[in-house]
Amino acid sequence: MLSQTLRTLDRDGLVTRTVEPTKPPQVTYALTPLGRQGASYLCDLIHWIGTNTPAILEAQQRYDAEE
């Protein structure tokens, strides 16, 4: 599953895939500029979620209490 996901990210232009001619072959992945930009947005989202977790949990509790 991981291999399939990495190949999809490569196809999407988010990572580059480099195969080293060793035995056994070694594969290295690296973020492209587009991938780094996306990672930056994900980091911002993760930070926002962490900051707002108490408010999110409170909203869930209010919602569940009304159900």
mmCIF file of the N, C-alpha and C atoms, coordinates in Angstrom:
data_MODEL
# 
_entry.id   MODEL 
# 
loop_
_atom_site.group_PDB 
_atom_site.id 
_atom_site.type_symbol 
_atom_site.label_atom_id 
_atom_site.label_alt_id 
_atom_site.label_comp_id 
_atom_site.label_asym_id 
_atom_site.label_entity_id 
_atom_site.label_seq_id 
_atom_site.pdbx_PDB_ins_code 
_atom_site.Cartn_x 
_atom_site.Cartn_y 
_atom_site.Cartn_z 
_atom_site.occupancy 
_atom_site.B_iso_or_equiv 
_atom_site.pdbx_formal_charge 
_atom_site.auth_seq_id 
_atom_site.auth_comp_id 
_atom_site.auth_asym_id 
_atom_site.auth_atom_id 
_atom_site.pdbx_PDB_model_num 
ATOM 1   N N  . MET A 1 1  ? 0.817   -1.187 0.000   1.00 0.00 ? 1  MET A N  1 
ATOM 2   C CA . MET A 1 1  ? 0.000   0.000  0.000   1.00 0.00 ? 1  MET A CA 1 
ATOM 3   C C  . MET A 1 1  ? 0.867   1.259  0.000   1.00 0.00 ? 1  MET A C  1 
ATOM 4   N N  . LEU A 1 2  ? 1.942   1.257  0.806   1.00 0.00 ? 2  LEU A N  1 
ATOM 5   C CA . LEU A 1 2  ? 2.837   2.405  0.847   1.00 0.00 ? 2  LEU A CA 1 
ATOM 6   C C  . LEU A 1 2  ? 3.467   2.642  -0.517  1.00 0.00 ? 2  LEU A C  1 
ATOM 7   N N  . SER A 1 3  ? 3.910   1.569  -1.159  1.00 0.00 ? 3  SER A N  1 
ATOM 8   C CA . SER A 1 3  ? 4.530   1.689  -2.478  1.00 0.00 ? 3  SER A CA 1 
ATOM 9   C C  . SER A 1 3  ? 3.562   2.300  -3.491  1.00 0.00 ? 3  SER A C  1 
ATOM 10  N N  . GLN A 1 4  ? 2.308   1.861  -3.445  1.00 0.00 ? 4  GLN A N  1 
ATOM 11  C CA . GLN A 1 4  ? 1.287   2.385  -4.353  1.00 0.00 ? 4  GLN A CA 1 
ATOM 12  C C  . GLN A 1 4  ? 1.047   3.877  -4.089  1.00 0.00 ? 4  GLN A C  1 
ATOM 13  N N  . THR A 1 5  ? 0.995   4.263  -2.826  1.00 0.00 ? 5  THR A N  1 
ATOM 14  C CA . THR A 1 5  ? 0.785   5.667  -2.472  1.00 0.00 ? 5  THR A CA 1 
ATOM 15  C C  . THR A 1 5  ? 1.953   6.524  -2.943  1.00 0.00 ? 5  THR A C  1 
ATOM 16  N N  . LEU A 1 6  ? 3.174   6.038  -2.745  1.00 0.00 ? 6  LEU A N  1 
ATOM 17  C CA . LEU A 1 6  ? 4.346   6.787  -3.185  1.00 0.00 ? 6  LEU A CA 1 
ATOM 18  C C  . LEU A 1 6  ? 4.378   6.944  -4.699  1.00 0.00 ? 6  LEU A C  1 
ATOM 19  N N  . ARG A 1 7  ? 3.992   5.909  -5.421  1.00 0.00 ? 7  ARG A N  1 
ATOM 20  C CA . ARG A 1 7  ? 3.947   6.010  -6.881  1.00 0.00 ? 7  ARG A CA 1 
ATOM 21  C C  . ARG A 1 7  ? 2.889   7.025  -7.324  1.00 0.00 ? 7  ARG A C  1 
ATOM 22  N N  . THR A 1 8  ? 1.772   7.074  -6.620  1.00 0.00 ? 8  THR A N  1 
ATOM 23  C CA . THR A 1 8  ? 0.735   8.062  -6.924  1.00 0.00 ? 8  THR A CA 1 
ATOM 24  C C  . THR A 1 8  ? 1.254   9.469  -6.664  1.00 0.00 ? 8  THR A C  1 
ATOM 25  N N  . LEU A 1 9  ? 1.950   9.669  -5.553  1.00 0.00 ? 9  LEU A N  1 
ATOM 26  C CA . LEU A 1 9  ? 2.522   10.978 -5.253  1.00 0.00 ? 9  LEU A CA 1 
ATOM 27  C C  . LEU A 1 9  ? 3.560   11.379 -6.288  1.00 0.00 ? 9  LEU A C  1 
ATOM 28  N N  . ASP A 1 10 ? 4.315   10.413 -6.784  1.00 0.00 ? 10 ASP A N  1 
ATOM 29  C CA . ASP A 1 10 ? 5.280   10.660 -7.860  1.00 0.00 ? 10 ASP A CA 1 
ATOM 30  C C  . ASP A 1 10 ? 4.542   11.088 -9.126  1.00 0.00 ? 10 ASP A C  1 
ATOM 31  N N  . ARG A 1 11 ? 3.499   10.373 -9.464  1.00 0.00 ? 11 ARG A N  1 
ATOM 32  C CA . ARG A 1 11 ? 2.690   10.695 -10.659 1.00 0.00 ? 11 ARG A CA 1 
ATOM 33  C C  . ARG A 1 11 ? 2.084   12.087 -10.545 1.00 0.00 ? 11 ARG A C  1 
ATOM 34  N N  . ASP A 1 12 ? 1.679   12.463 -9.327  1.00 0.00 ? 12 ASP A N  1 
ATOM 35  C CA . ASP A 1 12 ? 1.061   13.768 -9.098  1.00 0.00 ? 12 ASP A CA 1 
ATOM 36  C C  . ASP A 1 12 ? 2.075   14.910 -9.050  1.00 0.00 ? 12 ASP A C  1 
ATOM 37  N N  . GLY A 1 13 ? 3.352   14.573 -9.062  1.00 0.00 ? 13 GLY A N  1 
ATOM 38  C CA . GLY A 1 13 ? 4.383   15.599 -9.046  1.00 0.00 ? 13 GLY A CA 1 
ATOM 39  C C  . GLY A 1 13 ? 4.727   16.104 -7.656  1.00 0.00 ? 13 GLY A C  1 
ATOM 40  N N  . LEU A 1 14 ? 4.333   15.361 -6.631  1.00 0.00 ? 14 LEU A N  1 
ATOM 41  C CA . LEU A 1 14 ? 4.598   15.794 -5.260  1.00 0.00 ? 14 LEU A CA 1 
ATOM 42  C C  . LEU A 1 14 ? 5.919   15.257 -4.719  1.00 0.00 ? 14 LEU A C  1 
ATOM 43  N N  . VAL A 1 15 ? 6.385   14.132 -5.262  1.00 0.00 ? 15 VAL A N  1 
ATOM 44  C CA . VAL A 1 15 ? 7.675   13.565 -4.886  1.00 0.00 ? 15 VAL A CA 1 
ATOM 45  C C  . VAL A 1 15 ? 8.415   13.122 -6.141  1.00 0.00 ? 15 VAL A C  1 
ATOM 46  N N  . THR A 1 16 ? 9.712   12.990 -5.993  1.00 0.00 ? 16 THR A N  1 
ATOM 47  C CA . THR A 1 16 ? 10.516  12.365 -7.046  1.00 0.00 ? 16 THR A CA 1 
ATOM 48  C C  . THR A 1 16 ? 10.975  11.013 -6.517  1.00 0.00 ? 16 THR A C  1 
ATOM 49  N N  . ARG A 1 17 ? 11.114  10.075 -7.426  1.00 0.00 ? 17 ARG A N  1 
ATOM 50  C CA . ARG A 1 17 ? 11.526  8.715  -7.082  1.00 0.00 ? 17 ARG A CA 1 
ATOM 51  C C  . ARG A 1 17 ? 12.830  8.429  -7.808  1.00 0.00 ? 17 ARG A C  1 
ATOM 52  N N  . THR A 1 18 ? 13.869  8.092  -7.041  1.00 0.00 ? 18 THR A N  1 
ATOM 53  C CA . THR A 1 18 ? 15.173  7.787  -7.617  1.00 0.00 ? 18 THR A CA 1 
ATOM 54  C C  . THR A 1 18 ? 15.559  6.370  -7.232  1.00 0.00 ? 18 THR A C  1 
ATOM 55  N N  . VAL A 1 19 ? 15.857  5.549  -8.236  1.00 0.00 ? 19 VAL A N  1 
ATOM 56  C CA . VAL A 1 19 ? 16.289  4.170  -7.989  1.00 0.00 ? 19 VAL A CA 1 
ATOM 57  C C  . VAL A 1 19 ? 17.808  4.119  -8.131  1.00 0.00 ? 19 VAL A C  1 
ATOM 58  N N  . GLU A 1 20 ? 18.479  3.697  -7.060  1.00 0.00 ? 20 GLU A N  1 
ATOM 59  C CA . GLU A 1 20 ? 19.941  3.566  -7.066  1.00 0.00 ? 20 GLU A CA 1 
ATOM 60  C C  . GLU A 1 20 ? 20.314  2.189  -7.607  1.00 0.00 ? 20 GLU A C  1 
ATOM 61  N N  . PRO A 1 21 ? 21.309  2.134  -8.485  1.00 0.00 ? 21 PRO A N  1 
ATOM 62  C CA . PRO A 1 21 ? 21.706  0.848  -9.076  1.00 0.00 ? 21 PRO A CA 1 
ATOM 63  C C  . PRO A 1 21 ? 22.574  0.019  -8.131  1.00 0.00 ? 21 PRO A C  1 
ATOM 64  N N  . THR A 1 22 ? 21.987  -0.376 -7.012  1.00 0.00 ? 22 THR A N  1 
ATOM 65  C CA . THR A 1 22 ? 22.689  -1.207 -6.038  1.00 0.00 ? 22 THR A CA 1 
ATOM 66  C C  . THR A 1 22 ? 21.984  -2.551 -5.968  1.00 0.00 ? 22 THR A C  1 
ATOM 67  N N  . LYS A 1 23 ? 22.574  -3.474 -5.244  1.00 0.00 ? 23 LYS A N  1 
ATOM 68  C CA . LYS A 1 23 ? 21.951  -4.777 -5.045  1.00 0.00 ? 23 LYS A CA 1 
ATOM 69  C C  . LYS A 1 23 ? 21.731  -4.980 -3.563  1.00 0.00 ? 23 LYS A C  1 
ATOM 70  N N  . PRO A 1 24 ? 20.526  -5.053 -3.109  1.00 0.00 ? 24 PRO A N  1 
ATOM 71  C CA . PRO A 1 24 ? 19.291  -4.838 -3.860  1.00 0.00 ? 24 PRO A CA 1 
ATOM 72  C C  . PRO A 1 24 ? 19.119  -3.350 -4.193  1.00 0.00 ? 24 PRO A C  1 
ATOM 73  N N  . PRO A 1 25 ? 18.295  -3.041 -5.197  1.00 0.00 ? 25 PRO A N  1 
ATOM 74  C CA . PRO A 1 25 ? 18.095  -1.640 -5.559  1.00 0.00 ? 25 PRO A CA 1 
ATOM 75  C C  . PRO A 1 25 ? 17.560  -0.830 -4.381  1.00 0.00 ? 25 PRO A C  1 
ATOM 76  N N  . GLN A 1 26 ? 18.079  0.369  -4.251  1.00 0.00 ? 26 GLN A N  1 
ATOM 77  C CA . GLN A 1 26 ? 17.619  1.274  -3.187  1.00 0.00 ? 26 GLN A CA 1 
ATOM 78  C C  . GLN A 1 26 ? 16.814  2.387  -3.850  1.00 0.00 ? 26 GLN A C  1 
ATOM 79  N N  . VAL A 1 27 ? 15.645  2.667  -3.291  1.00 0.00 ? 27 VAL A N  1 
ATOM 80  C CA . VAL A 1 27 ? 14.771  3.702  -3.834  1.00 0.00 ? 27 VAL A CA 1 
ATOM 81  C C  . VAL A 1 27 ? 14.712  4.854  -2.846  1.00 0.00 ? 27 VAL A C  1 
ATOM 82  N N  . THR A 1 28 ? 14.918  6.063  -3.353  1.00 0.00 ? 28 THR A N  1 
ATOM 83  C CA . THR A 1 28 ? 14.869  7.267  -2.526  1.00 0.00 ? 28 THR A CA 1 
ATOM 84  C C  . THR A 1 28 ? 13.761  8.171  -3.040  1.00 0.00 ? 28 THR A C  1 
ATOM 85  N N  . TYR A 1 29 ? 12.981  8.718  -2.110  1.00 0.00 ? 29 TYR A N  1 
ATOM 86  C CA . TYR A 1 29 ? 11.922  9.664  -2.456  1.00 0.00 ? 29 TYR A CA 1 
ATOM 87  C C  . TYR A 1 29 ? 12.268  11.014 -1.857  1.00 0.00 ? 29 TYR A C  1 
ATOM 88  N N  . ALA A 1 30 ? 11.918  12.083 -2.571  1.00 0.00 ? 30 ALA A N  1 
ATOM 89  C CA . ALA A 1 30 ? 12.133  13.442 -2.082  1.00 0.00 ? 30 ALA A CA 1 
ATOM 90  C C  . ALA A 1 30 ? 10.962  14.310 -2.516  1.00 0.00 ? 30 ALA A C  1 
ATOM 91  N N  . LEU A 1 31 ? 10.625  15.277 -1.671  1.00 0.00 ? 31 LEU A N  1 
ATOM 92  C CA . LEU A 1 31 ? 9.553   16.198 -2.028  1.00 0.00 ? 31 LEU A CA 1 
ATOM 93  C C  . LEU A 1 31 ? 10.007  17.115 -3.161  1.00 0.00 ? 31 LEU A C  1 
ATOM 94  N N  . THR A 1 32 ? 9.105   17.380 -4.070  1.00 0.00 ? 32 THR A N  1 
ATOM 95  C CA . THR A 1 32 ? 9.331   18.373 -5.117  1.00 0.00 ? 32 THR A CA 1 
ATOM 96  C C  . THR A 1 32 ? 8.945   19.740 -4.550  1.00 0.00 ? 32 THR A C  1 
ATOM 97  N N  . PRO A 1 33 ? 9.218   20.832 -5.272  1.00 0.00 ? 33 PRO A N  1 
ATOM 98  C CA . PRO A 1 33 ? 8.737   22.135 -4.802  1.00 0.00 ? 33 PRO A CA 1 
ATOM 99  C C  . PRO A 1 33 ? 7.220   22.139 -4.561  1.00 0.00 ? 33 PRO A C  1 
ATOM 100 N N  . LEU A 1 34 ? 6.468   21.496 -5.434  1.00 0.00 ? 34 LEU A N  1 
ATOM 101 C CA . LEU A 1 34 ? 5.018   21.410 -5.247  1.00 0.00 ? 34 LEU A CA 1 
ATOM 102 C C  . LEU A 1 34 ? 4.687   20.626 -3.976  1.00 0.00 ? 34 LEU A C  1 
ATOM 103 N N  . GLY A 1 35 ? 5.418   19.552 -3.734  1.00 0.00 ? 35 GLY A N  1 
ATOM 104 C CA . GLY A 1 35 ? 5.217   18.750 -2.524  1.00 0.00 ? 35 GLY A CA 1 
ATOM 105 C C  . GLY A 1 35 ? 5.563   19.520 -1.265  1.00 0.00 ? 35 GLY A C  1 
ATOM 106 N N  . ARG A 1 36 ? 6.641   20.322 -1.324  1.00 0.00 ? 36 ARG A N  1 
ATOM 107 C CA . ARG A 1 36 ? 7.014   21.145 -0.162  1.00 0.00 ? 36 ARG A CA 1 
ATOM 108 C C  . ARG A 1 36 ? 5.945   22.192 0.125   1.00 0.00 ? 36 ARG A C  1 
ATOM 109 N N  . GLN A 1 37 ? 5.376   22.762 -0.927  1.00 0.00 ? 37 GLN A N  1 
ATOM 110 C CA . GLN A 1 37 ? 4.306   23.744 -0.742  1.00 0.00 ? 37 GLN A CA 1 
ATOM 111 C C  . GLN A 1 37 ? 3.100   23.092 -0.065  1.00 0.00 ? 37 GLN A C  1 
ATOM 112 N N  . GLY A 1 38 ? 2.708   21.914 -0.544  1.00 0.00 ? 38 GLY A N  1 
ATOM 113 C CA . GLY A 1 38 ? 1.592   21.198 0.061   1.00 0.00 ? 38 GLY A CA 1 
ATOM 114 C C  . GLY A 1 38 ? 1.866   20.832 1.500   1.00 0.00 ? 38 GLY A C  1 
ATOM 115 N N  . ALA A 1 39 ? 3.098   20.406 1.790   1.00 0.00 ? 39 ALA A N  1 
ATOM 116 C CA . ALA A 1 39 ? 3.473   20.046 3.159   1.00 0.00 ? 39 ALA A CA 1 
ATOM 117 C C  . ALA A 1 39 ? 3.362   21.250 4.080   1.00 0.00 ? 39 ALA A C  1 
ATOM 118 N N  . SER A 1 40 ? 3.700   22.416 3.565   1.00 0.00 ? 40 SER A N  1 
ATOM 119 C CA . SER A 1 40 ? 3.588   23.636 4.353   1.00 0.00 ? 40 SER A CA 1 
ATOM 120 C C  . SER A 1 40 ? 2.139   23.885 4.755   1.00 0.00 ? 40 SER A C  1 
ATOM 121 N N  . TYR A 1 41 ? 1.213   23.718 3.805   1.00 0.00 ? 41 TYR A N  1 
ATOM 122 C CA . TYR A 1 41 ? -0.208  23.888 4.116   1.00 0.00 ? 41 TYR A CA 1 
ATOM 123 C C  . TYR A 1 41 ? -0.687  22.840 5.124   1.00 0.00 ? 41 TYR A C  1 
ATOM 124 N N  . LEU A 1 42 ? -0.203  21.610 4.975   1.00 0.00 ? 42 LEU A N  1 
ATOM 125 C CA . LEU A 1 42 ? -0.589  20.565 5.930   1.00 0.00 ? 42 LEU A CA 1 
ATOM 126 C C  . LEU A 1 42 ? -0.090  20.881 7.333   1.00 0.00 ? 42 LEU A C  1 
ATOM 127 N N  . CYS A 1 43 ? 1.128   21.406 7.436   1.00 0.00 ? 43 CYS A N  1 
ATOM 128 C CA . CYS A 1 43 ? 1.661   21.783 8.747   1.00 0.00 ? 43 CYS A CA 1 
ATOM 129 C C  . CYS A 1 43 ? 0.812   22.878 9.369   1.00 0.00 ? 43 CYS A C  1 
ATOM 130 N N  . ASP A 1 44 ? 0.393   23.852 8.554   1.00 0.00 ? 44 ASP A N  1 
ATOM 131 C CA . ASP A 1 44 ? -0.485  24.910 9.062   1.00 0.00 ? 44 ASP A CA 1 
ATOM 132 C C  . ASP A 1 44 ? -1.804  24.333 9.561   1.00 0.00 ? 44 ASP A C  1 
ATOM 133 N N  . LEU A 1 45 ? -2.377  23.379 8.809   1.00 0.00 ? 45 LEU A N  1 
ATOM 134 C CA . LEU A 1 45 ? -3.635  22.763 9.211   1.00 0.00 ? 45 LEU A CA 1 
ATOM 135 C C  . LEU A 1 45 ? -3.466  21.976 10.514  1.00 0.00 ? 45 LEU A C  1 
ATOM 136 N N  . ILE A 1 46 ? -2.381  21.232 10.629  1.00 0.00 ? 46 ILE A N  1 
ATOM 137 C CA . ILE A 1 46 ? -2.121  20.461 11.852  1.00 0.00 ? 46 ILE A CA 1 
ATOM 138 C C  . ILE A 1 46 ? -1.984  21.397 13.044  1.00 0.00 ? 46 ILE A C  1 
ATOM 139 N N  . HIS A 1 47 ? -1.298  22.511 12.858  1.00 0.00 ? 47 HIS A N  1 
ATOM 140 C CA . HIS A 1 47 ? -1.155  23.494 13.928  1.00 0.00 ? 47 HIS A CA 1 
ATOM 141 C C  . HIS A 1 47 ? -2.520  24.061 14.308  1.00 0.00 ? 47 HIS A C  1 
ATOM 142 N N  . TRP A 1 48 ? -3.348  24.401 13.314  1.00 0.00 ? 48 TRP A N  1 
ATOM 143 C CA . TRP A 1 48 ? -4.682  24.943 13.574  1.00 0.00 ? 48 TRP A CA 1 
ATOM 144 C C  . TRP A 1 48 ? -5.520  23.942 14.365  1.00 0.00 ? 48 TRP A C  1 
ATOM 145 N N  . ILE A 1 49 ? -5.473  22.672 13.970  1.00 0.00 ? 49 ILE A N  1 
ATOM 146 C CA . ILE A 1 49 ? -6.236  21.638 14.680  1.00 0.00 ? 49 ILE A CA 1 
ATOM 147 C C  . ILE A 1 49 ? -5.755  21.538 16.126  1.00 0.00 ? 49 ILE A C  1 
ATOM 148 N N  . GLY A 1 50 ? -4.447  21.525 16.326  1.00 0.00 ? 50 GLY A N  1 
ATOM 149 C CA . GLY A 1 50 ? -3.909  21.438 17.679  1.00 0.00 ? 50 GLY A CA 1 
ATOM 150 C C  . GLY A 1 50 ? -4.332  22.616 18.540  1.00 0.00 ? 50 GLY A C  1 
ATOM 151 N N  . THR A 1 51 ? -4.319  23.790 17.967  1.00 0.00 ? 51 THR A N  1 
ATOM 152 C CA . THR A 1 51 ? -4.714  24.991 18.696  1.00 0.00 ? 51 THR A CA 1 
ATOM 153 C C  . THR A 1 51 ? -6.198  24.987 19.030  1.00 0.00 ? 51 THR A C  1 
ATOM 154 N N  . ASN A 1 52 ? -7.012  24.460 18.130  1.00 0.00 ? 52 ASN A N  1 
ATOM 155 C CA . ASN A 1 52 ? -8.463  24.531 18.283  1.00 0.00 ? 52 ASN A CA 1 
ATOM 156 C C  . ASN A 1 52 ? -9.111  23.244 18.777  1.00 0.00 ? 52 ASN A C  1 
ATOM 157 N N  . THR A 1 53 ? -8.331  22.269 19.173  1.00 0.00 ? 53 THR A N  1 
ATOM 158 C CA . THR A 1 53 ? -8.887  21.006 19.644  1.00 0.00 ? 53 THR A CA 1 
ATOM 159 C C  . THR A 1 53 ? -9.871  21.177 20.796  1.00 0.00 ? 53 THR A C  1 
ATOM 160 N N  . PRO A 1 54 ? -9.567  21.996 21.794  1.00 0.00 ? 54 PRO A N  1 
ATOM 161 C CA . PRO A 1 54 ? -10.553 22.156 22.880  1.00 0.00 ? 54 PRO A CA 1 
ATOM 162 C C  . PRO A 1 54 ? -11.906 22.667 22.365  1.00 0.00 ? 54 PRO A C  1 
ATOM 163 N N  . ALA A 1 55 ? -11.899 23.638 21.480  1.00 0.00 ? 55 ALA A N  1 
ATOM 164 C CA . ALA A 1 55 ? -13.156 24.175 20.945  1.00 0.00 ? 55 ALA A CA 1 
ATOM 165 C C  . ALA A 1 55 ? -13.878 23.134 20.096  1.00 0.00 ? 55 ALA A C  1 
ATOM 166 N N  . ILE A 1 56 ? -13.137 22.343 19.356  1.00 0.00 ? 56 ILE A N  1 
ATOM 167 C CA . ILE A 1 56 ? -13.740 21.288 18.526  1.00 0.00 ? 56 ILE A CA 1 
ATOM 168 C C  . ILE A 1 56 ? -14.399 20.234 19.418  1.00 0.00 ? 56 ILE A C  1 
ATOM 169 N N  . LEU A 1 57 ? -13.686 19.805 20.462  1.00 0.00 ? 57 LEU A N  1 
ATOM 170 C CA . LEU A 1 57 ? -14.239 18.806 21.385  1.00 0.00 ? 57 LEU A CA 1 
ATOM 171 C C  . LEU A 1 57 ? -15.478 19.337 22.096  1.00 0.00 ? 57 LEU A C  1 
ATOM 172 N N  . GLU A 1 58 ? -15.456 20.612 22.475  1.00 0.00 ? 58 GLU A N  1 
ATOM 173 C CA . GLU A 1 58 ? -16.610 21.223 23.126  1.00 0.00 ? 58 GLU A CA 1 
ATOM 174 C C  . GLU A 1 58 ? -17.811 21.249 22.177  1.00 0.00 ? 58 GLU A C  1 
ATOM 175 N N  . ALA A 1 59 ? -17.569 21.594 20.924  1.00 0.00 ? 59 ALA A N  1 
ATOM 176 C CA . ALA A 1 59 ? -18.649 21.605 19.937  1.00 0.00 ? 59 ALA A CA 1 
ATOM 177 C C  . ALA A 1 59 ? -19.219 20.203 19.731  1.00 0.00 ? 59 ALA A C  1 
ATOM 178 N N  . GLN A 1 60 ? -18.353 19.196 19.712  1.00 0.00 ? 60 GLN A N  1 
ATOM 179 C CA . GLN A 1 60 ? -18.826 17.817 19.569  1.00 0.00 ? 60 GLN A CA 1 
ATOM 180 C C  . GLN A 1 60 ? -19.685 17.403 20.755  1.00 0.00 ? 60 GLN A C  1 
ATOM 181 N N  . GLN A 1 61 ? -19.253 17.777 21.953  1.00 0.00 ? 61 GLN A N  1 
ATOM 182 C CA . GLN A 1 61 ? -20.022 17.426 23.147  1.00 0.00 ? 61 GLN A CA 1 
ATOM 183 C C  . GLN A 1 61 ? -21.387 18.111 23.136  1.00 0.00 ? 61 GLN A C  1 
ATOM 184 N N  . ARG A 1 62 ? -21.429 19.376 22.728  1.00 0.00 ? 62 ARG A N  1 
ATOM 185 C CA . ARG A 1 62 ? -22.715 20.082 22.639  1.00 0.00 ? 62 ARG A CA 1 
ATOM 186 C C  . ARG A 1 62 ? -23.624 19.394 21.634  1.00 0.00 ? 62 ARG A C  1 
ATOM 187 N N  . TYR A 1 63 ? -23.082 19.058 20.494  1.00 0.00 ? 63 TYR A N  1 
ATOM 188 C CA . TYR A 1 63 ? -23.845 18.402 19.433  1.00 0.00 ? 63 TYR A CA 1 
ATOM 189 C C  . TYR A 1 63 ? -24.386 17.071 19.920  1.00 0.00 ? 63 TYR A C  1 
ATOM 190 N N  . ASP A 1 64 ? -23.521 16.266 20.531  1.00 0.00 ? 64 ASP A N  1 
ATOM 191 C CA . ASP A 1 64 ? -23.929 14.936 21.002  1.00 0.00 ? 64 ASP A CA 1 
ATOM 192 C C  . ASP A 1 64 ? -24.994 15.044 22.101  1.00 0.00 ? 64 ASP A C  1 
ATOM 193 N N  . ALA A 1 65 ? -24.905 16.059 22.949  1.00 0.00 ? 65 ALA A N  1 
ATOM 194 C CA . ALA A 1 65 ? -25.883 16.230 24.023  1.00 0.00 ? 65 ALA A CA 1 
ATOM 195 C C  . ALA A 1 65 ? -27.262 16.572 23.465  1.00 0.00 ? 65 ALA A C  1 
ATOM 196 N N  . GLU A 1 66 ? -27.303 17.222 22.300  1.00 0.00 ? 66 GLU A N  1 
ATOM 197 C CA . GLU A 1 66 ? -28.575 17.604 21.683  1.00 0.00 ? 66 GLU A CA 1 
ATOM 198 C C  . GLU A 1 66 ? -29.225 16.465 20.918  1.00 0.00 ? 66 GLU A C  1 
ATOM 199 N N  . GLU A 1 67 ? -28.431 15.455 20.589  1.00 0.00 ? 67 GLU A N  1 
ATOM 200 C CA . GLU A 1 67 ? -28.943 14.323 19.798  1.00 0.00 ? 67 GLU A CA 1 
ATOM 201 C C  . GLU A 1 67 ? -29.801 13.413 20.614  1.00 0.00 ? 67 GLU A C  1 
# 
